[in-house]
């Protein structure tokens, strides 16, 4: 299973997001440090969920990283996270 699909499944299960976009940015980082040649080394995640309402920005980022398990830091070099609460 591609990493983007795995991340989508994990984040959907953890946060029931109203919006979830995962972009594979690896091609933009080809040849840079952390590029392992797999084509799955750098991602941007935009996630919106009511579950983030009581959390600070840092707590949201930590929660997303925790939900991704061993992906961040072991299987992926870098993840940019934009976590927000749905607009009313």
C-alpha positions as a Markdown table, in Angstrom:
| # | Residue | x | y | z |
|---|---|---|---|---|
| 1 | Unk | 0.0 | 0.0 | 0.0 |
| 2 | Unk | 1.4 | 3.5 | -0.9 |
| 3 | Unk | 2.3 | 5.5 | 2.2 |
| 4 | Unk | -0.2 | 8.3 | 1.3 |
| 5 | Unk | -3.0 | 5.7 | 1.4 |
| 6 | Unk | -1.7 | 4.3 | 4.7 |
| 7 | Unk | -1.5 | 7.8 | 6.3 |
| 8 | Unk | -5.0 | 8.5 | 5.0 |
| 9 | Unk | -6.4 | 5.4 | 6.7 |
| 10 | Unk | -4.7 | 6.1 | 10.0 |
| 11 | Unk | -5.7 | 9.7 | 10.2 |
| 12 | Unk | -9.3 | 9.0 | 9.2 |
| 13 | Unk | -9.5 | 6.4 | 11.9 |
| 14 | Unk | -8.0 | 8.7 | 14.5 |
| 15 | Unk | -9.7 | 12.0 | 13.8 |
| 16 | Unk | -12.8 | 11.4 | 11.5 |
| 17 | Unk | -11.7 | 14.5 | 9.5 |
| 18 | Unk | -14.1 | 16.7 | 7.6 |
| 19 | Unk | -11.2 | 17.4 | 5.2 |
| 20 | Unk | -8.0 | 15.5 | 4.6 |
| 21 | Unk | -5.5 | 16.1 | 1.8 |
| 22 | Unk | -2.2 | 14.3 | 1.6 |
| 23 | Unk | 0.3 | 15.6 | -1.0 |
| 24 | Unk | 3.5 | 13.6 | -1.9 |
| 25 | Unk | 6.1 | 16.3 | -2.2 |
| 26 | Unk | 9.0 | 13.9 | -2.7 |
| 27 | Unk | 9.7 | 14.9 | -6.3 |
| 28 | Unk | 10.4 | 18.4 | -5.1 |
| 29 | Unk | 13.1 | 17.2 | -2.7 |
| 30 | Unk | 14.8 | 14.8 | -5.1 |
| 31 | Unk | 18.6 | 14.8 | -4.4 |
| 32 | Unk | 18.1 | 16.6 | -1.1 |
| 33 | Unk | 19.1 | 15.2 | 2.3 |
| 34 | Unk | 16.5 | 12.7 | 3.4 |
| 35 | Unk | 15.6 | 11.6 | -0.1 |
| 36 | Unk | 15.9 | 7.9 | -0.1 |
| 37 | Unk | 15.0 | 7.4 | -3.7 |
| 38 | Unk | 11.7 | 5.7 | -2.8 |
| 39 | Unk | 9.5 | 8.6 | -4.0 |
| 40 | Unk | 7.9 | 8.6 | -0.6 |
| 41 | Unk | 10.1 | 10.7 | 1.6 |
| 42 | Unk | 8.4 | 14.1 | 2.0 |
| 43 | Unk | 4.6 | 14.8 | 2.5 |
| 44 | Unk | 2.3 | 17.6 | 3.3 |
| 45 | Unk | -0.8 | 16.9 | 5.3 |
| 46 | Unk | -3.8 | 19.2 | 5.5 |
| 47 | Unk | -6.3 | 17.9 | 8.0 |
| 48 | Unk | -9.5 | 19.5 | 9.4 |
| 49 | Unk | -11.3 | 17.9 | 12.3 |
| 50 | Unk | -13.6 | 18.8 | 15.2 |
| 51 | Unk | -11.3 | 16.6 | 17.4 |
| 52 | Unk | -8.7 | 19.4 | 17.2 |
| 53 | Unk | -11.0 | 22.0 | 18.9 |
| 54 | Unk | -9.6 | 21.7 | 22.4 |
| 55 | Unk | -6.0 | 21.4 | 21.3 |
| 56 | Unk | -3.3 | 24.0 | 20.8 |
| 57 | Unk | -1.5 | 24.1 | 17.4 |
| 58 | Unk | 1.5 | 22.1 | 18.9 |
| 59 | Unk | -0.9 | 19.5 | 20.4 |
| 60 | Unk | -2.6 | 19.1 | 17.1 |
| 61 | Unk | 0.8 | 18.4 | 15.4 |
| 62 | Unk | 1.8 | 16.0 | 18.1 |
| 63 | Unk | -1.5 | 14.2 | 17.8 |
| 64 | Unk | -1.2 | 13.8 | 14.0 |
| 65 | Unk | 2.4 | 12.5 | 14.4 |
| 66 | Unk | 1.3 | 10.1 | 17.1 |
| 67 | Unk | -1.6 | 8.8 | 14.9 |
| 68 | Unk | 0.9 | 8.1 | 12.1 |
| 69 | Unk | 2.9 | 5.7 | 14.3 |
| 70 | Unk | 6.3 | 4.7 | 12.9 |
| 71 | Unk | 5.8 | 6.5 | 9.6 |
| 72 | Unk | 7.2 | 9.9 | 10.6 |
| 73 | Unk | 10.9 | 9.8 | 11.3 |
| 74 | Unk | 11.4 | 6.1 | 10.3 |
| 75 | Unk | 9.7 | 5.6 | 7.0 |
| 76 | Unk | 9.3 | 9.2 | 5.9 |
| 77 | Unk | 11.9 | 11.9 | 6.2 |
| 78 | Unk | 9.6 | 15.0 | 6.5 |
| 79 | Unk | 6.0 | 15.8 | 7.0 |
| 80 | Unk | 4.5 | 19.3 | 6.9 |
| 81 | Unk | 1.3 | 19.3 | 8.9 |
| 82 | Unk | -1.6 | 21.9 | 8.7 |
| 83 | Unk | -4.1 | 20.8 | 11.3 |
| 84 | Unk | -7.2 | 22.9 | 11.9 |
| 85 | Unk | -10.8 | 22.9 | 13.2 |
| 86 | Unk | -13.7 | 23.2 | 10.6 |
| 87 | Unk | -15.1 | 26.7 | 10.2 |
| 88 | Unk | -18.5 | 27.2 | 11.6 |
